[in-house]
Amino acid sequence: MNRQSWLLLFPYLLLAPHLARGSDSAPAPEPSFFLDKERGWFWREVEPEPKKSEKVKPVEEAKAQSPPITQSEPAKPELPPLSAEWFRKNLERYRDKAIDDPTSENVAAYYYLQRVMMDKAQRFTDVARHVVMSDPLLDENTRRPIATFAVNEANHLAGLASEQALTTIAQKAGILFFFRSDCRYCHIQAPLLALLEKRFGFKVYAVSLDGRPMPGDLYTDFHTDQGQAQLLGVVSTPALFLMKPPSDLVPLSQGVLSLDDLSGRIILAAKESGWIDDAVFEASRGQRLMPAILPPPFAITAEVMSNPVEMIDALQRQAGVLASEPLQIPVLRSP
């Protein structure tokens, strides 16, 4: 380069830094690698995220996000001192206090409260006994006697009623008996069935699942299963069903039963099927037939349940019994 060219470039070199600082739009050039070589070839620069401008939330949105102002719940009324609910919630607290700090006052306070609770329980027991013995619907002694000598008589009468009920059922129904020749439980069940057959007149229809007879001389005149067991859901032997021609069939058991259990199940199955009435069924259990207090759903309103006298009257009406006079409940006072 000649001297004239240097003279032309010299003013530009002097003005170039000032022109670069005065320009706002032109970005600053990246430094040369040779001037910033410590970063290396693969240096990755994280650019700062642009600042988000904070917008003012509208008044409606601020109100929606603000927690609702809740009114304080009304204070629960205090429990009446020494009431049953008060004892349930407070007696243990007095006991724990007496255990943790067993001063004479704390221990005596706990035992006095316990005495009050026991006296209240005794007063309730006295009134309960009077109420029960005054109302035959509540007195269990009316349904079945409680005294030992009367219980023995009730059991004797129950045995006679059971025999009569079984004799009546045997005239209407028979017993379907599924067995296997190799089933040891079937071998010990068969004599009990033979006893029912002999004593009460039941007809026992024996069906062999494996097509072979049972050892011994019982039920040699058997039938071979032709799919009836699967149809009835037999999964274990001995399987017993109470059947009444032409189409009534009631399961009794799929397992061995004692004579008493088998007799009881036969009577219960007959009662549920309507083959005997409720009086015969209750007599077989040594009980008198008493009206059941079983009101249907929604038969008694909540308003009636809030009044003890109206509730008792409604329940008695459901049982078909009306008291001649309103029930008088004595009030016993502690001395």
Secondary structure as GFF3:
##gff-version 3
##sequence-region A 1 335
A	DSSP	alpha_helix	3	22	.	.	.	ID=ss1
A	DSSP	three_ten_helix	37	39	.	.	.	ID=ss2
A	DSSP	alpha_helix	59	65	.	.	.	ID=ss3
A	DSSP	alpha_helix	84	100	.	.	.	ID=ss4
A	DSSP	alpha_helix	104	134	.	.	.	ID=ss5
A	DSSP	alpha_helix	140	143	.	.	.	ID=ss6
A	DSSP	alpha_helix	148	170	.	.	.	ID=ss7
A	DSSP	beta_strand	174	179	.	.	.	ID=ss8
A	DSSP	alpha_helix	184	200	.	.	.	ID=ss9
A	DSSP	beta_strand	204	208	.	.	.	ID=ss10
A	DSSP	beta_strand	223	224	.	.	.	ID=ss11
A	DSSP	alpha_helix	228	232	.	.	.	ID=ss12
A	DSSP	beta_strand	239	244	.	.	.	ID=ss13
A	DSSP	beta_strand	248	254	.	.	.	ID=ss14
A	DSSP	alpha_helix	259	272	.	.	.	ID=ss15
A	DSSP	alpha_helix	278	284	.	.	.	ID=ss16
A	DSSP	alpha_helix	302	305	.	.	.	ID=ss17
A	DSSP	alpha_helix	308	319	.	.	.	ID=ss18
###
